[in-house]
Amino acid sequence: MKKVILFLALISVLVGQAQVLDPVKWTTSVKKLSDTEYQLISKATIDSGWHLYSQDVPQDGPIPTTFTYDDGEGQFKIVGNTSEEEGHTIDDPVFEMEIKFFEKSATFKQKVTVTEGVSTINAFVEFMVCDDSRCLPPTEVDLTFKISEDNAAAITAEKVQDNAIKSTESSSKKGLWGIFFIAFLSGFAALLTPCVFPMIPMTVSFFTKQSKNKAVGIKNAIIYGICIIVIYVLLGTAVTGIFGADALNALATNVWFNIIFFILLVVFATSFLGAFEIMLPNSWANKVDSQADRGGLIGIFFMALALAIVSFSCTGPIVGTLLVESASKGGLAPIVGMFGFSLAIALPFALFAAFPGWLNSLPKSGGWLNTVKVVLGFLELALAFKFLSQADLVLQGHLLEREVFIAIWIAIFGTLALYLFGKIQLPHDSPLPHISVGRLSLGLVVLTFTIYMIPGLWGAPLNLISAFPPPQDYSESPYGVGFTKLGEGSGSLDAHADIPDGAHLLAPHDILAFNDYDKGLAYAKKVGKPVMVDFTGWACVNCRKMEQNVWPKPEVLRILKNDVVLISLYVDDKRPLEAGEVVDSKLKPGKKLKYIGQKWSELQTIKYKANTQPFYVLMDHNEENLLDPVSYTPDVEEYHNWLETGISKFKK
């Protein structure tokens, strides 16, 4: 048990994006007892929520606090043992034994006799600290005791981390402003996800009816933005408190959530295309007329609530990672983090919400606004199939494979091109005697995009839309129509003529990959190569971008095929675990790990304090990190340098 706890404690700080925690500060002082006798006093100040273990702990318990005094030159003599305060003795839930520990502060005293001329005594303390959910690795701190005539000298000890955590010393602690800034940037990144964009036409349509002039539009926009911020902070805090940050990541890969969202988007798209209009009941409209202010606020609130809920499907991994990191700081950090994230989301949507107010104050300009709604309706219809595809990927149903998905998109965008060229008219369109230059230009762009996708039916990678279709190996012809293997000749095909147990070749580049951690690690030891653990997901957008835009680059592909053993762990794999592998969850006491994906998700969260994908780890055969892990890294040179650095350290 002790070795397991220490191993997890060590791993918990060896992550690229985790904090370097320092919950204990040491100070020293000296008290004169006689001309030759002194008392060396070491005081530990312990952060709230953490506890420092006693010098005397049971066998197989945590590392005890140990003081070592440097008397190599024979200038002083230790008298007796180091004394300590009373502390607290409880049944420790982590180590499952009765252990004495200290909270808030602890004082240790050591009596010594010194020879004449001694001015300084050096020592060091080794200790271990834990909170209710984690332990930090054993840590050494240098201590210096000043022996002076006034016996009142006190200094602050300088902490020295042991070799296990030197790789993380360069990471500075993020204050609340740092959390806010990172969260704010993450929010802007989330705006580019396919879950957020479809809400724009809904917002425009709603506020077109709500805002009768510019002033009302701006007022509604401000209220809308405030509602978004309040809802995000409340939802994020509640979900974290009740389910844990991992629930946000799980939501994005939930099959039923993706199917329901697919249906909703199809309904919304059909409405925008003119089949019907989504209207509130007349009774609601009457109440709005009689109590305009109250009705308007309620409607705005529910629009903001819809945005928050829908956005979590794609932004869940981003929010989850943010909450994991901010929660580890404690205090107001989770609230500040969610505020920064939601503020970035709210600002652009508040502008979209304000725009209808400005639009209604302009002269009528024909049916161009309906054209905008129709175009956005086509986009919503196309994006709807992304969510249906995610559900199919998680279930591994192979009902919506890559070729089928691309064919559907070709049909949708081809029809949109015909609409923009005026060849198709929908129910609410105005007569179109001619098309404008802008409409013609947009039609040409859509037509070009449609033609671009056609080679994808025969295996082209389609890098511009790599985040949307299923991966290339999830298709009828992973190597392209008419081919079973790449035509490059040698490479990994010869090297992996006999595919080891548990491995497969990742099409179309024939990268040898394992989906089982233990089998992949065993193979890496056999062939003498480092391990690259790839925490990924079937429904992970950025994972697909990395696999199709970064991995195929020659310098990266060479390393993945020849220099590392790839272990891809799908955190949203819904296949059930074997009966003998079902175990209790360490993150959710009282619940079982039933699915393969839950097993890998919990491994990533516990071991690396992260739950976002992709997440890449390079480690040696002792499962120790060769360098800090990285997440989504679209810069090919940066990713290549990371791989090269890790492999170089493995060879030393």
C-alpha positions in Angstrom: 0.0 0.0 0.0 2.8 2.4 0.9 4.6 1.9 -2.4 1.3 2.5 -4.3 0.6 5.7 -2.5 4.1 7.0 -3.0 4.0 6.0 -6.7 0.7 7.9 -7.2 2.1 10.8 -5.2 5.2 11.0 -7.4 3.2 10.8 -10.6 0.8 13.5 -9.5 3.4 16.2 -9.9 5.0 14.8 -13.1 2.5 16.4 -15.4 3.1 19.2 -17.9 0.3 21.3 -17.0 -0.1 20.6 -13.3 0.9 23.0 -10.5 4.1 22.6 -8.4 2.4 22.5 -5.0 4.3 23.7 -2.0 2.0 23.4 1.0 4.6 23.5 3.8 7.0 26.4 4.6 9.8 25.9 7.1 11.5 28.4 9.4 14.3 27.8 12.0 15.4 29.5 15.2 17.8 28.8 18.0 17.3 29.0 21.8 20.3 29.1 24.2 20.0 26.8 27.2 23.5 27.2 28.6 27.0 28.3 27.4 27.3 25.0 25.4 23.7 23.8 25.0 21.3 25.0 22.5 17.8 24.0 21.3 17.3 23.9 17.5 13.7 24.8 16.7 12.2 23.9 13.3 8.7 25.2 12.6 6.5 24.0 9.8 3.6 26.3 8.5 1.1 24.1 6.7 -1.5 25.3 4.2 -5.1 24.8 5.0 -6.4 21.3 4.0 -3.0 19.7 4.1 -1.4 17.6 7.0 2.2 16.7 7.8 2.9 13.3 9.2 4.6 12.6 12.5 8.2 11.3 13.0 6.7 8.0 14.2 4.3 6.3 11.8 3.3 2.6 11.5 5.0 0.3 9.1 3.7 0.5 5.5 2.4 4.0 6.4 3.4 7.3 4.9 7.0 8.6 5.0 7.7 9.9 8.5 9.1 13.4 9.1 12.8 12.9 9.6 15.5 15.4 10.7 19.2 14.9 9.8 21.8 17.1 11.3 25.2 17.5 9.7 27.7 16.9 12.4 30.4 15.6 10.1 33.1 18.0 11.5 32.4 17.0 15.1 31.6 20.6 16.2 28.4 19.6 18.0 26.7 16.6 19.5 23.0 15.5 19.3 21.4 15.1 22.7 18.4 12.8 22.7 15.7 12.6 19.9 13.9 15.4 18.1 10.7 16.2 20.1 7.4 17.2 18.5 4.0 18.6 19.5 1.0 16.5 20.4 -0.7 16.6 17.0 -3.7 14.6 16.0 -4.1 10.9 15.8 -6.9 9.5 13.6 -7.8 6.5 11.3 -6.3 7.8 8.1 -8.6 7.0 5.1 -5.7 7.1 2.6 -3.4 4.6 4.4 -6.2 2.8 6.3 -4.3 2.9 9.6 -4.0 5.0 12.8 -1.5 7.8 12.1 -0.4 10.9 13.9 -0.2 14.1 11.9 -0.2 17.9 12.2 -2.4 20.6 10.7 -1.8 24.4 10.3 1.6 24.3 12.1 4.1 22.0 13.8 7.1 22.7 15.9 10.1 20.3 16.3 12.9 20.8 18.9 16.4 19.2 19.0 18.9 19.7 21.9 22.6 19.9 21.0 25.9 20.7 22.7 28.4 22.7 20.7 32.1 23.4 20.8 33.5 26.9 20.9 33.4 28.8 17.6 30.4 27.1 16.1 28.3 29.7 14.2 26.1 27.6 12.0 24.5 24.1 12.1 23.2 22.7 8.8 20.5 20.1 8.6 17.7 18.9 6.3 14.2 17.5 6.9 12.5 14.9 4.8 8.7 14.8 5.0 5.5 13.9 3.2 2.2 15.8 3.1 -1.3 14.8 2.1 -4.8 16.3 1.8 -8.1 14.4 1.7 -7.6 13.1 -1.8 -3.9 13.1 -2.7 -0.4 12.9 -1.4 2.8 14.7 -2.6 6.0 12.8 -3.0 8.6 12.8 -0.2 10.4 16.2 -0.1 13.7 17.4 1.3 14.2 20.9 2.6 17.6 22.4 3.7 17.6 23.9 7.2 20.2 26.3 8.6 20.5 27.2 12.3 22.4 30.4 13.2 24.3 30.1 16.5 24.8 33.7 17.7 25.3 35.5 21.0 21.8 37.0 21.0 20.3 33.6 20.2 17.5 35.3 18.3 18.5 34.7 14.7 15.8 33.1 12.5 15.9 32.5 8.8 13.5 31.1 6.2 14.6 27.8 4.8 15.1 27.4 1.1 13.3 24.4 -0.3 15.1 21.9 -2.5 13.0 19.4 -4.5 14.4 15.9 -4.9 15.3 14.6 -8.4 11.9 13.2 -9.0 10.3 16.5 -9.5 13.1 18.7 -10.9 11.4 18.6 -14.3 8.5 20.7 -12.9 10.5 23.3 -11.1 10.2 25.7 -14.0 6.4 25.8 -13.7 5.4 28.9 -11.7 2.3 28.9 -9.6 -0.7 30.4 -11.3 -2.4 33.0 -9.2 -6.0 34.0 -9.6 -5.2 36.4 -12.4 -3.3 33.6 -14.2 -6.3 31.3 -13.9 -8.6 34.0 -15.1 -6.4 34.8 -18.2 -6.1 31.1 -19.2 -9.8 30.6 -18.7 -10.6 33.7 -20.8 -8.4 32.5 -23.7 -10.0 29.0 -23.4 -13.4 30.6 -23.7 -12.5 32.2 -27.0 -11.1 28.9 -28.3 -14.4 27.3 -27.4 -16.2 29.7 -29.7 -14.6 27.9 -32.6 -16.2 24.5 -31.7 -19.1 23.1 -33.6 -21.4 23.2 -30.6 -21.3 27.0 -30.1 -21.7 28.2 -33.7 -25.1 26.7 -34.3 -26.5 28.8 -31.4 -25.8 32.0 -33.3 -28.8 31.8 -35.7 -31.1 30.9 -32.8 -29.8 34.0 -30.9 -30.3 36.3 -33.9 -33.8 35.0 -34.6 -34.8 35.4 -30.9 -33.5 38.9 -30.5 -34.9 40.0 -33.8 -38.3 39.6 -32.3 -37.4 40.9 -28.8 -35.6 44.1 -29.7 -37.7 46.8 -31.2 -35.0 49.5 -31.3 -31.3 49.9 -30.8 -31.5 50.8 -27.1 -33.6 47.8 -26.3 -31.3 45.6 -28.2 -28.2 46.8 -26.3 -30.1 46.4 -23.0 -31.1 42.9 -23.8 -27.6 42.0 -25.0 -26.1 43.1 -21.7 -28.7 41.1 -19.7 -28.1 38.1 -22.0 -24.3 38.3 -21.4 -24.8 38.5 -17.6 -27.2 35.5 -17.7 -24.5 33.5 -19.6 -21.9 34.3 -17.0 -24.1 33.5 -14.1 -25.4 30.2 -15.6 -21.9 29.0 -16.5 -20.5 29.7 -13.1 -23.4 28.1 -11.3 -23.5 25.0 -13.6 -19.7 24.5 -13.5 -19.5 24.8 -9.8 -22.5 22.5 -9.2 -21.3 19.8 -11.6 -17.8 19.9 -10.1 -19.2 19.7 -6.6 -21.6 16.9 -7.3 -20.0 14.8 -10.0 -16.4 16.0 -10.3 -14.8 17.7 -13.2 -14.6 14.4 -15.2 -18.4 14.6 -15.6 -18.0 17.5 -18.0 -15.7 15.4 -20.2 -18.0 12.4 -20.1 -21.0 14.6 -21.2 -19.3 15.4 -24.5 -19.0 11.7 -25.3 -22.4 10.6 -23.9 -24.3 8.7 -26.7 -27.8 9.9 -25.8 -26.7 13.5 -25.4 -25.2 13.5 -28.9 -28.3 11.8 -30.4 -30.7 14.2 -28.7 -28.6 17.2 -29.8 -28.5 15.8 -33.4 -32.3 15.7 -33.4 -32.6 19.2 -32.0 -30.2 20.6 -34.6 -32.2 18.9 -37.4 -35.4 20.4 -36.0 -33.8 23.9 -35.8 -32.3 23.6 -39.3 -35.6 22.5 -40.7 -37.3 25.5 -39.1 -34.7 27.9 -40.5 -35.1 26.4 -44.0 -38.7 27.5 -43.8 -40.6 24.3 -43.1 -42.2 25.7 -40.0 -41.6 28.4 -37.4 -40.8 27.8 -33.8 -43.1 30.0 -31.8 -44.0 30.4 -28.2 -47.6 29.6 -27.3 -50.1 32.4 -27.7 -50.7 32.4 -24.0 -47.0 33.1 -23.4 -47.2 35.9 -26.0 -50.1 37.5 -24.2 -48.2 37.4 -20.9 -45.3 39.1 -22.6 -47.5 41.8 -23.9 -49.0 42.4 -20.4 -45.7 42.1 -18.5 -43.2 43.0 -21.1 -40.2 43.4 -18.9 -40.7 40.2 -16.9 -41.4 38.1 -20.0 -38.4 39.5 -21.8 -36.0 38.7 -19.0 -37.3 35.2 -18.6 -36.9 34.6 -22.4 -33.4 36.0 -22.3 -32.5 33.8 -19.3 -33.7 30.6 -21.0 -31.8 31.5 -24.2 -28.6 31.9 -22.1 -29.4 28.6 -20.4 -29.8 26.8 -23.7 -26.4 28.2 -24.8 -24.7 27.0 -21.6 -26.1 23.5 -21.9 -25.4 23.0 -25.6 -21.9 24.4 -25.3 -20.9 21.9 -22.7 -21.0 19.1 -25.4 -17.9 20.5 -27.1 -16.4 22.7 -24.4 -16.7 20.1 -21.7 -13.1 18.9 -22.2 -11.8 22.5 -22.0 -13.9 23.3 -19.0 -13.0 20.0 -17.3 -9.3 20.7 -17.5 -9.8 24.2 -16.3 -11.8 23.0 -13.3 -9.3 20.3 -12.5 -6.5 22.8 -12.4 -8.4 25.6 -10.6 -9.9 23.2 -8.1 -6.4 22.1 -7.1 -5.7 25.7 -6.0 -8.8 25.8 -3.9 -10.5 28.9 -2.6 -12.1 31.2 -5.2 -10.0 29.7 -8.1 -12.9 27.5 -9.6 -15.3 30.5 -9.5 -12.7 32.8 -11.1 -11.9 30.2 -13.7 -15.5 29.7 -14.7 -16.0 33.5 -14.7 -13.2 34.0 -17.1 -14.4 31.2 -19.4 -18.0 32.4 -19.5 -17.0 36.0 -19.9 -15.2 35.1 -23.2 -18.3 33.2 -24.3 -20.7 36.0 -23.3 -19.0 38.9 -24.9 -19.4 37.8 -28.6 -22.8 36.4 -28.0 -23.9 39.7 -26.3 -22.8 41.4 -29.5 -24.8 39.0 -31.7 -27.7 39.6 -29.4 -27.4 43.4 -29.7 -27.2 43.2 -33.5 -30.9 42.6 -34.1 -31.7 45.8 -32.2 -29.5 47.7 -34.7 -30.9 45.7 -37.6 -34.5 46.7 -36.7 -33.6 50.4 -36.7 -32.4 50.1 -40.3 -34.6 50.4 -43.4 -36.0 47.2 -44.9 -33.5 45.7 -47.3 -35.5 42.9 -48.9 -35.2 39.2 -48.3 -31.4 39.0 -47.7 -32.0 38.4 -44.0 -34.0 35.2 -44.8 -31.2 34.1 -47.0 -28.8 34.4 -44.0 -31.2 32.2 -42.0 -31.3 29.6 -44.7 -27.5 29.5 -45.1 -27.2 29.1 -41.3 -29.9 26.4 -41.5 -27.8 24.4 -44.0 -24.8 24.8 -41.7 -26.8 23.5 -38.7 -28.0 20.5 -40.7 -24.4 19.7 -41.7 -23.1 20.1 -38.1 -26.0 18.0 -36.8 -24.4 14.9 -38.4 -21.2 15.6 -36.5 -23.0 14.7 -33.3 -24.7 11.7 -34.8 -21.2 10.6 -36.0 -19.9 11.0 -32.4 -22.6 8.7 -31.0 -21.8 6.2 -33.7 -18.1 6.4 -33.0 -18.5 5.9 -29.3 -20.8 2.9 -29.9 -18.5 1.6 -32.7 -21.7 0.9 -34.7 -20.1 1.7 -38.1 -23.4 3.0 -39.4 -22.0 6.4 -40.3 -18.5 5.6 -41.5 -16.3 8.2 -43.1 -17.5 7.8 -46.7 -21.2 8.1 -45.7 -20.5 11.2 -43.6 -18.6 12.9 -46.4 -21.4 11.9 -48.9 -24.0 13.6 -46.7 -21.9 16.7 -46.4 -21.4 16.8 -50.2 -25.1 16.6 -50.7 -25.8 19.3 -48.1 -23.3 21.8 -49.3 -24.0 21.0 -53.0 -27.6 21.9 -52.4 -26.6 25.1 -50.6 -24.5 26.1 -53.6 -27.5 25.6 -55.9 -29.6 27.7 -53.5 -27.1 30.5 -53.5 -27.0 30.4 -57.3 -30.8 30.9 -57.3 -31.6 27.4 -58.7 -33.6 26.5 -55.6 -36.2 28.6 -53.8 -37.6 27.9 -50.4 -41.0 28.9 -48.9 -40.1 32.3 -47.4 -37.7 33.5 -50.1 -38.5 36.7 -52.0 -38.5 36.7 -55.8 -35.0 36.7 -57.1 -34.7 38.3 -60.5 -30.9 38.4 -60.2 -28.2 37.4 -57.6 -25.9 39.9 -56.0 -22.1 39.8 -56.3 -21.8 38.9 -52.7 -24.3 36.0 -53.0 -22.5 34.8 -56.2 -19.1 34.9 -54.4 -20.4 32.9 -51.4 -21.9 30.4 -53.8 -18.6 29.9 -55.5 -16.9 29.4 -52.2 -19.5 26.8 -51.2 -19.2 25.1 -54.6 -15.4 25.0 -54.3 -15.7 23.4 -50.8 -18.1 20.8 -52.2 -15.7 19.8 -54.9 -12.9 19.7 -52.4 -14.7 17.1 -50.4 -15.3 14.7 -53.3 -11.9 13.1 -53.3 -12.5 12.2 -49.6 -14.9 9.5 -50.9 -11.7 7.7 -52.3 -9.5 8.2 -49.2 -8.2 11.8 -49.4 -7.4 13.1 -45.9 -9.4 16.4 -46.3 -7.2 18.2 -43.8 -9.3 21.4 -43.9 -12.2 19.6 -42.2 -10.3 16.9 -40.3 -12.1 17.7 -37.0 -15.5 16.7 -38.4 -15.6 13.4 -40.3 -14.8 10.1 -38.6 -11.1 9.2 -38.6 -9.7 7.6 -41.7 -9.4 4.2 -40.2 -13.2 4.3 -39.4 -14.3 3.7 -43.0 -15.1 1.1 -45.6 -11.7 1.5 -47.3 -9.2 2.8 -44.7 -6.4 2.9 -47.3 -8.5 4.4 -50.0 -10.8 2.8 -52.7 -8.9 0.1 -54.5 -6.1 -0.2 -52.1 -5.4 -2.4 -49.0 -2.1 -1.0 -48.0 -0.1 2.2 -48.6 2.0 2.1 -51.7 5.2 3.4 -50.0 6.7 0.0 -49.8 8.7 -0.8 -46.7 8.7 1.1 -43.4 6.4 -0.2 -40.7 4.9 -2.9 -42.9 8.1 -4.9 -42.9 8.9 -4.0 -39.4 5.5 -5.2 -38.2 5.1 -8.2 -40.4 4.1 -10.2 -37.3 1.7 -7.9 -35.4 2.1 -8.5 -31.7 -0.7 -9.5 -29.4 -3.1 -6.6 -28.7 -1.7 -4.4 -31.5 -3.1 -3.2 -34.8 -1.9 -1.0 -37.7 -3.5 2.4 -37.6 -4.6 3.1 -41.2 -3.8 4.7 -43.5 -0.2 5.2 -42.3 0.4 1.8 -40.7 1.4 3.1 -37.3 1.6 0.2 -34.8 -0.7 1.0 -32.0 -2.0 -0.7 -28.8 -5.3 0.0 -27.1 -4.3 -1.9 -23.9 -1.9 -0.2 -21.5 -0.3 -3.4 -20.1 0.2 -5.1 -23.4 1.7 -2.0 -25.0 4.1 -1.5 -22.1 5.2 -5.1 -22.2 5.9 -4.8 -25.9 7.9 -1.6 -25.4 10.1 -3.4 -22.9 10.6 -6.3 -25.3 11.7 -4.1 -28.2 13.6 -1.5 -26.1 11.6 1.6 -27.1 10.0 4.4 -25.1 6.2 4.4 -24.7 3.9 7.2 -26.0 0.6 7.1 -24.2 -2.1 8.8 -26.2 -5.2 9.6 -24.1 -7.8 10.1 -26.9 -11.5 9.7 -27.6 -13.7 8.6 -30.5 -15.6 11.9 -30.2 -12.5 14.0 -29.6 -12.3 16.8 -32.3 -8.7 17.9 -31.6 -7.6 14.3 -31.5 -8.7 13.9 -35.1 -6.9 17.2 -36.0 -3.6 15.8 -34.6 -3.9 12.4 -36.2 -4.7 13.9 -39.7 -2.7 17.2 -39.7 0.3 16.5 -37.5 1.0 12.8 -37.3 1.3 12.3 -41.1 4.1 14.9 -41.4 7.2 12.9 -42.5 9.4 13.9 -39.5 6.6 13.0 -37.0 5.4 9.9 -38.8 9.0 8.5 -38.9 9.1 8.7 -35.1 5.7 7.2 -34.5 6.4 4.3 -36.8 9.9 3.5 -35.7 11.0 5.1 -32.5 8.2 4.7 -30.0 5.5 2.3 -29.0 2.1 4.0 -29.3 -0.6 3.2 -26.7 -3.9 4.9 -27.6 -6.4 4.8 -24.7 -9.9 5.8 -25.7 -11.6 7.5 -22.7 -15.0 7.3 -24.2 -14.9 3.6 -25.1 -18.3 2.2 -24.1 -17.4 -1.4 -24.4 -17.9 -3.2 -21.0 -14.9 -4.4 -19.0 -14.4 -8.1 -18.4 -16.0 -9.3 -15.2 -12.7 -9.7 -13.5 -11.7 -6.1 -14.4 -14.7 -4.3 -12.9 -13.3 -2.5 -9.9 -14.3 0.3 -7.5 -13.8 3.9 -8.8 -11.2 5.8 -6.9 -12.7 9.1 -8.0 -16.3 8.2 -7.2 -16.5 6.2 -4.0 -19.3 3.6 -4.1 -19.4 3.3 -7.9 -17.9 0.8 -10.2 -15.8 1.2 -13.3 -17.9 -0.7 -15.9 -16.5 0.5 -19.2 -13.1 0.4 -20.8 -13.2 4.2 -21.3 -13.9 4.8 -17.6 -10.8 2.8 -16.7 -8.6 5.0 -19.0 -10.3 8.2 -18.0 -9.7 7.5 -14.3 -6.1 6.6 -15.0 -5.5 9.9 -16.7 -7.2 12.0 -14.0 -5.5 10.3 -11.1 -2.1 9.9 -12.6 -1.8 13.2 -14.5 -4.4 15.4 -12.9 -5.9 16.1 -16.4 -9.0 15.0 -18.2 -8.8 16.7 -21.6 -7.9 14.9 -24.8 -5.7 14.6 -26.7 -3.1 14.2 -23.9 0.3 12.7 -24.8 2.8 11.2 -22.4 6.3 9.9 -23.2 7.6 7.5 -20.5 10.2 4.9 -19.9 9.8 1.3 -19.0 9.5 2.2 -15.3 6.4 4.3 -16.2 8.3 7.5 -15.4 7.8 10.6 -17.6 10.7 11.4 -19.8 9.5 15.0 -20.0 6.4 17.0 -19.4 3.2 15.7 -21.1 1.6 17.9 -23.8 -2.0 18.2 -25.0 -3.3 19.6 -28.3 -0.2 20.8 -30.2 -1.0 21.7 -33.8 2.4 23.2 -34.4 4.3 20.4 -36.2 7.8 21.6 -35.3 6.9 22.0 -31.6 5.4 18.5 -31.5 8.3 17.0 -33.3 10.8 18.7 -30.9 8.8 17.3 -28.0 9.1 13.8 -29.4 12.8 14.1 -30.2 13.6 15.5 -26.7 11.8 12.6 -25.0 13.5 10.0 -27.1 16.9 11.5 -26.5 16.3 11.3 -22.7 15.3 7.7 -23.1 18.5 6.8 -24.8 20.7 8.4 -22.1 
